[in-house]
Amino acid sequence: MKEFYRMMGKYFARYKGYIVGTFSMNVLAAIFNVFSFSILIPILQILFKVNTEKYEFIEWGTGGVNEFIDVAKNNGYYYSQILIDNYGPANTLLLLGVLLSVLTLLKTGAYFGGSACLMPLRTGIIRDIRVDIYKKILSLPLSFFSEERKGDILARVSTDVNEIDASISSSLDMIIKNPIFIIVYVGTLFGMSWQLTLFTLLVVPILAGGIGRIGKKLKAKSLFAQSKWSDGISQIEETLGGLRIIKAFIAEKNMEDRFRKVNDEYRNAALRVAIRQSAAHPVSEFLGTCMIVLVLWFGGYLIFSGNSDIQASDFIYYLVILYSTLQPIKDLSKAGYSIQKGMASMERINKILGAENSIKEIDSPKQIESLTNAIEIDAVDFAYNEGRNVLNNISINIKKGQTIALVGQSGSGKSTLVDLIPRYHDVTKGSIRIDGEDIRNMSIKSLRSLIGNVNQEAILFNDTVFNNIAFGVDNATQEQVEAAARIANAHDFIMDMENGYQTNVGDRGGRLSGGQRQRISIARAILKNPPILILDEATSALDTESERLVQDALEKLMKSRTTIAIAHRLSTIKNADEIYVLHEGKIVERGTHEQLLAQNGYYKKLNDMQAL
């Protein structure tokens, strides 16, 4: 339970008012419940004529707190006798029945009020958890997601949150309500007979121990089951992404067998959890009945021996209250193992919520609004993990308005280097400075607002063309979006679409060709109008005609901007002010296109291979 409150405490704190409300209503419900049951005693005595004693009225407040129950009991009998004398046993029975109904109505009304106060708490906590996870996903560095499977993250956001809703949130009512009922009921039992109640409290651990054994391994089994379902979600995500390859290689049967195996493993794990969970109710029912039998025997023994402080008629009421106590005890136990099941999901979610974000801002970061002089990459080393560096001693000076290009074989570190500038990762050694200021001292938001990206894979969202171009730009007008699209050579094909700029592009832009997606991506960068532009192989995946249109759009975009271009096709960057050749994380050559050809080195080799 400590772990539960530690993880969920911050969410409970946001809904203090609802917790107070449900607590107050459940206190009233418990009190009304006790008083409604107390009406049973005079009803039973009238029916069976077991009490012929005459009672005198005792002033309320006579005696101390310990004697209040005796005074209330005496006066209850007194009023019952008055009613019988004035209206007869049958009418008195009817009046007591009406009183029982009224108290039951108040009890159920208070119970409903407690549950109603709990609903905003329950639904609010689940909403807050989802928002916190999504917010955390947006804030985490890219390196976190390179080490985690997408399917596993999706399973935590969906299945695990639903599990928390089912097991933890649904148990909140039991957690808040049942302790109140147990305290009120046990207090009433002590007031009636301390001997019987002490005996009962000695028996209760047997019930709790039986339930505890069932719930002991539930959390571990649930954690295992959830991890298996994450494997299944991961495979579904991989299948959707690679469906074309699966069909091309006729691998449907292999993928089906693979998924069937994962699904069977999840089913077996979930089955073990369900069996253990379903065993709790019959076990608790049996142990509860055993406890009632023991109390019934001991209470009867005390009454028959003449050593009891409780009458035979009151003993029936005692057993009713005791039996009523069993249900909240069982519900509390049930809540306990339901929470254990949900805690397995909460632990998995906390792997995201508690993940360390290595990209941190200083306390008072500097706000930067423009590039004035230069970007300096000074003796930079970088490694994704401790071990071999991906980049070694990289130094580049990019003056404002220059276009520099990075070339080299795949895996040489080009994309990693440009990812360091907007701080998707932090350098391991050295520094990157803009206008002499280390980017680690800058506001991340202001830093990234200076930079526009056009990547090899144009990333579009399942939304309209207009919203994809205006993405990240607040209050963009139709005229501004169209102007950006014209510069990117995208306006004509957009207007040929069925709804123009309001046409939905489909999932990841699937309704568009590669060249169309890339030109919309360029239009998005144009609308942002950043002073620094990063082009990551923006034309490498296009056909000749699309490449010509995109290259023309890029040239318009690069005008008056500081540009860093990554390219495999050397023809697209031969006009760059300076070209840097990377090989195995090091700069091996630098210069203009003509200078590098004259050096007859690695760049010349790349150029000759492409010419061939």
C-alpha angles and dihedrals in degrees: 000000000000090000090049093054092043092056098038100033096094090054093048090052091064091060103044093136093057091047091053090047096051091043092053094046092049091051088055091046091053093048093048089048093055093047093046090055091047089064086067092072098064090039091056092045092051092048096047099027091225097145118061096159118124117231130205123209115260120203113252112250093034110140128003133298092281091058096048093092091051091050091047091048093048094049091046090057090045093055090046091055091049090052092048092049093048103036106016130245096285095053091042089053089052092048091049089048090053090049089050089052092049092050090047090051090051090046095050091043091054090045091052090047090053092050092045091053088052097055096074087047094051097044092040094054092051090048091049093049091052092047092048092050093049092045090050092049089054092049099046119099120254090250090070092061094046087063097043129067115242091223091055091051091048090050091052093049094047116020098030094047089049088051090054089050092050100043110023105028093043088052094056091086090054093045095052100033104040100056088053093051092045093051093047093045095046090047089053091048091051089050091054100042125351091188095057092042094053089051089049092051089055090056097045095076088064090061094044092046092054092052091043092058090054095049096042097091098025095097094052092047091048091050090053092048092050092050089053091052089050087059089054094049090048091054092049090051091049091048093053090049095046102035093120092055093044091055093042092055093039089237098143093113093049092051092046091052090047092051092044090056093050091045092051091050090052091047092052092047092047090047092057090050092049093048092050091046095048091051091065097074100052091042092050091045091053094045091047091053090049089053092051090050092052092048091046090053094046094044091049090049091053093047094046092047092050093237096108124111089206131074123234093250091048089049089066089054089047090055091048091053091044092051089048088054091056094065097057089044090053091044090051090051090047089051088051096058092038087056090049088055092047093045088065088061092043090055091053091049091049089060084071099034092046096042113128115245106215092190102082134167123226117245096264107023121192117251113226122194105177146003109257107168122357151323111243122198103191123193093319123186123181136183127175091213133008106288133047116027119237090201126033127196097329115181122177131159114203114188121209111278094017125127115215126180133210118208135171143109122307110282095027091120103257097131092040090055095053090045088063093062097066088037098248080145131011123238117257092213135003125022146265116220134189113202088345095307120116108241089226087069093054132089107263091221094053091044094053092043087067093057131075122192133206110179136193089251109049104223110212129171129230092262141092124303089246094054092046092054093043092046110140094005113106120222096000111177128223090248093053093048092048091048090053091047092051092053089049092051089242104110097085098053091042091056090050090060119098096255101020112217091358093061115120111237095207130230109339088347092297093156091063133070121248093257092048092050091050093050091051087050089052091048088054090054091046092052091051087053097203122185091222122053128193117195113189107193089309095174103032096101097046135099120244097266094045090045090055092052093044093045090052089050091048092052089054089048094049095055111117091358133111103243134194110190128189112200141170093185102072092196090071095058105034090109093056117125090235135003123207118201114209124197122176093342097312134099105243099170139013136180142086122311093264094044092051092049089051091053088062091213138118094318091051088052091052091047093050092049091053092045089053 
